[in-house]
Amino acid sequence: MTQASFATHEVLNQSPPFCDVDLFALDRPLADAVAANGGASAQAELSEFGKHWGSAAMAERGRLANENTPKLRTFDSRGNRRDEVEFHPAYHELMARSAHAGLHNSTWDAQGKPAAGAAGVVRAAKFYMAAGVETGHLCPITMTRASVAALAAEPDLLAKLMPAISTRAYDPTFAPWWTKRGMTLGMGMTEKQGGADVRSNVTRAMRDGNGYRITGHKWFMSAPMCDAFLVLAQTDEGLTCFFMPRFVPDGSVNAIQFLRLKDKLGNRSNASSEVEFAGAYATRIGDEGRGIRTIIQMVQLTRQDCAIASAGLMRSGLAHALHHARHRSVFQKHLADQPLMASVLADMALHVEASIALVMRLCHAFDRAPDDPAEAAYMRLLTAAIKYWVCKSAPGFLYEAMECLGGNGYVEEGILARHFRESPVNAIWEGSGNVMCLDVLRALSREADAAASVLQRLAGQTGGLPGAGEAVAFIAGTFRRPDSERVARLAVEKLALLAAAAALNGTSPHHAELFAATRLAGNHPGMYGAVDLSSDDVRGLMERALP
Ligand SMILES: Cc1cc2nc3c(=O)[nH]c(=O)nc-3n(C[C@H](O)[C@H](O)[C@H](O)COP(=O)(O)OP(=O)(O)OC[C@H]3O[C@@H](n4cnc5c(N)ncnc54)[C@H](O)[C@@H]3O)c2cc1C
């Protein structure tokens, strides 16, 4: 309960808490993007999710899980190894709610095949709303979902795992996965000497009966209480992907030894470990020497989730900023009615609207890819470009959202400080900015014809939008340059902007026009609000973003 008055003053002119809202019903751009990408029939389900995740109780769980960070229990009191990480009950509650909603598995059927219909779009809408409430716990959720794509290389293993992966139960007990009601999976690739360059991995795998023994380390391995990890290690044939469970088949604890947990800028509810494998048991996934090819199936999906989560963080920042500006008065007017603040908020709303339209368009491509080569090409070319643009735009955006709340935005009682600290990580992990740009170049050179037809489709979908024709010519020309790597950021950003304008044209053509005019026809200035939008457009954008 808040105290209404103090001995010296009454508390006036503060915005009420933004909670106990339906996160879906309040978000018209989200509803439009979901509907445009095949998810219209899921409205009631999404609204139920939006109400639950928009509740004050869920916001409180997010706060508690971040203030009470995970603790590594390396040994017991008698000196035996424990290698367990303890989490606050609020973290477990968030995990249980996300699992209950199928965020960790609903894009797969019970056999581990891609689920039918708009499963990816509907899950993405939930993931986006959840990310606006608490993002750290989504790390094991996203890795579990994504691991199925790599496990597909070992159908017998996948068939054994799916009964545990496909349940909607969250089971945090430290026990062998085959005894549990539900399981989570993590991923260990990064070593001290190289994260982007995983070919430099020095961890070794030696054959041992039907399995392997793995010796070495990982420098970042998040969510260490997962039941199993997909791990890269060297064999005589080269880098290979392995399935490493916490317990070996005889039921004893595997030789996975955690050294410490990272002390991170954000993402604090989630544990990220430094770990040694002291001859840890593992089985192979895919052929020896094909580790990158195997695990990249998983990484494509985690990259997709990075973009969804960053869009969700920005949406939450925008909603809090708009809500505050509509209640806070300065100089006899609500902030939201001050023309300069309205320009800032409207321009931010345009960025979020384009981001969610683009992200949902990408999720549609993932949904359709198994049956539609054109959508598969869109997915392969644009996942890296979209991750690059959406994730890298989040820190600057959230800083601006924070400033809309003035000093209240900067303190830890509110959610914006946490969102801001969280926001850089999605750009850094799962392929940092430059690595994403190089990936786009690689996709272009490997599949030049498919890439050309994706660009042609984008050109068709943006025909007539300001700056779109020039952008298409610039992208095609820049990628053909012999020094394309040096200027890749220029072209990849333009490609993402073009794809965003195309996606927005499918959900809200007038806003696609505004987006293209302010982002494609000229370079968007460094600051939000440094644009010339009409008063009607300013009002319209703010109303769509938060009625
Ligand atoms: C909170 C957190 C959790 C993590 N969890 C996990 C996990 O669970 N499992 C896991 O395996 N890893 C995890 N990581 C590691 C993460 O994936 C790596 O940090 C990331 O891939 C970058 O690798 P690196 O740190 O070795 O940096 P580097 O690879 O050294 O890269 C440094 C910089 O150089 C750039 N760069 C790299 N190559 C090129 C090039 N050819 N040209 C131009 N620029 C280039 C990169 O874009 C980057 O900006 C986590 C990281 C963080 C921060």
Ligand as a Chemical Component Dictionary entry (heavy atoms), coordinates in Angstrom:
data_LIG
# 
_chem_comp.id                   LIG 
_chem_comp.type                 NON-POLYMER 
_chem_comp.pdbx_formal_charge   0 
_chem_comp.three_letter_code    LIG 
# 
loop_
_chem_comp_atom.comp_id 
_chem_comp_atom.atom_id 
_chem_comp_atom.alt_atom_id 
_chem_comp_atom.type_symbol 
_chem_comp_atom.charge 
_chem_comp_atom.model_Cartn_x 
_chem_comp_atom.model_Cartn_y 
_chem_comp_atom.model_Cartn_z 
_chem_comp_atom.pdbx_ordinal 
LIG C1  C1  C 0 25.124 -13.098 -20.309 1  
LIG C2  C2  C 0 25.777 -14.003 -21.296 2  
LIG C3  C3  C 0 25.391 -15.341 -21.352 3  
LIG C4  C4  C 0 25.991 -16.202 -22.265 4  
LIG N1  N1  N 0 25.574 -17.519 -22.309 5  
LIG C5  C5  C 0 26.193 -18.366 -23.158 6  
LIG C6  C6  C 0 25.812 -19.751 -23.215 7  
LIG O1  O1  O 0 24.888 -20.204 -22.527 8  
LIG N2  N2  N 0 26.492 -20.571 -24.044 9  
LIG C7  C7  C 0 27.492 -20.118 -24.844 10 
LIG O2  O2  O 0 28.071 -20.910 -25.583 11 
LIG N3  N3  N 0 27.871 -18.813 -24.831 12 
LIG C8  C8  C 0 27.235 -17.935 -24.016 13 
LIG N4  N4  N 0 27.603 -16.606 -24.000 14 
LIG C9  C9  C 0 28.745 -16.187 -24.786 15 
LIG C10 C10 C 0 28.386 -15.364 -25.997 16 
LIG O3  O3  O 0 27.691 -16.141 -26.931 17 
LIG C11 C11 C 0 29.724 -14.814 -26.536 18 
LIG O4  O4  O 0 30.184 -13.876 -25.583 19 
LIG C12 C12 C 0 29.567 -14.188 -27.892 20 
LIG O5  O5  O 0 29.318 -15.186 -28.843 21 
LIG C13 C13 C 0 30.830 -13.395 -28.301 22 
LIG O6  O6  O 0 31.962 -14.186 -28.158 23 
LIG P1  P1  P 0 33.240 -13.625 -27.355 24 
LIG O7  O7  O 0 32.750 -13.139 -26.030 25 
LIG O8  O8  O 0 34.277 -14.670 -27.335 26 
LIG O9  O9  O 0 33.724 -12.381 -28.190 27 
LIG P2  P2  P 0 34.565 -12.410 -29.544 28 
LIG O10 O10 O 0 34.197 -13.603 -30.345 29 
LIG O11 O11 O 0 35.992 -12.208 -29.226 30 
LIG O12 O12 O 0 34.012 -11.116 -30.258 31 
LIG C14 C14 C 0 34.325 -9.798  -29.806 32 
LIG C15 C15 C 0 33.806 -8.798  -30.802 33 
LIG O13 O13 O 0 34.418 -9.005  -32.051 34 
LIG C16 C16 C 0 33.458 -9.049  -33.086 35 
LIG N5  N5  N 0 33.940 -9.942  -34.143 36 
LIG C17 C17 C 0 34.137 -11.280 -34.066 37 
LIG N6  N6  N 0 34.574 -11.747 -35.243 38 
LIG C18 C18 C 0 34.678 -10.691 -36.085 39 
LIG C19 C19 C 0 35.117 -10.521 -37.444 40 
LIG N7  N7  N 0 35.500 -11.561 -38.171 41 
LIG N8  N8  N 0 35.077 -9.293  -37.976 42 
LIG C20 C20 C 0 34.689 -8.230  -37.242 43 
LIG N9  N9  N 0 34.285 -8.327  -35.971 44 
LIG C21 C21 C 0 34.289 -9.538  -35.389 45 
LIG C22 C22 C 0 32.181 -9.540  -32.425 46 
LIG O14 O14 O 0 31.035 -9.093  -33.148 47 
LIG C23 C23 C 0 32.303 -8.896  -31.053 48 
LIG O15 O15 O 0 31.749 -7.605  -31.090 49 
LIG C24 C24 C 0 26.998 -15.719 -23.125 50 
LIG C25 C25 C 0 27.372 -14.382 -23.073 51 
LIG C26 C26 C 0 26.773 -13.520 -22.173 52 
LIG C27 C27 C 0 27.194 -12.086 -22.130 53 
# 
loop_
_chem_comp_bond.comp_id 
_chem_comp_bond.atom_id_1 
_chem_comp_bond.atom_id_2 
_chem_comp_bond.value_order 
_chem_comp_bond.pdbx_ordinal 
LIG C1  C2  SING 1  
LIG C2  C3  SING 2  
LIG C2  C26 DOUB 3  
LIG C3  C4  DOUB 4  
LIG C4  N1  SING 5  
LIG C4  C24 SING 6  
LIG N1  C5  DOUB 7  
LIG C5  C6  SING 8  
LIG C5  C8  SING 9  
LIG C6  O1  DOUB 10 
LIG C6  N2  SING 11 
LIG N2  C7  SING 12 
LIG C7  O2  DOUB 13 
LIG C7  N3  SING 14 
LIG N3  C8  DOUB 15 
LIG C8  N4  SING 16 
LIG N4  C9  SING 17 
LIG N4  C24 SING 18 
LIG C9  C10 SING 19 
LIG C10 O3  SING 20 
LIG C10 C11 SING 21 
LIG C11 O4  SING 22 
LIG C11 C12 SING 23 
LIG C12 O5  SING 24 
LIG C12 C13 SING 25 
LIG C13 O6  SING 26 
LIG O6  P1  SING 27 
LIG P1  O7  DOUB 28 
LIG P1  O8  SING 29 
LIG P1  O9  SING 30 
LIG O9  P2  SING 31 
LIG P2  O10 DOUB 32 
LIG P2  O11 SING 33 
LIG P2  O12 SING 34 
LIG O12 C14 SING 35 
LIG C14 C15 SING 36 
LIG C15 O13 SING 37 
LIG C15 C23 SING 38 
LIG O13 C16 SING 39 
LIG C16 N5  SING 40 
LIG C16 C22 SING 41 
LIG N5  C17 SING 42 
LIG N5  C21 SING 43 
LIG C17 N6  DOUB 44 
LIG N6  C18 SING 45 
LIG C18 C19 SING 46 
LIG C18 C21 DOUB 47 
LIG C19 N7  SING 48 
LIG C19 N8  DOUB 49 
LIG N8  C20 SING 50 
LIG C20 N9  DOUB 51 
LIG N9  C21 SING 52 
LIG C22 O14 SING 53 
LIG C22 C23 SING 54 
LIG C23 O15 SING 55 
LIG C24 C25 DOUB 56 
LIG C25 C26 SING 57 
LIG C26 C27 SING 58 
# 
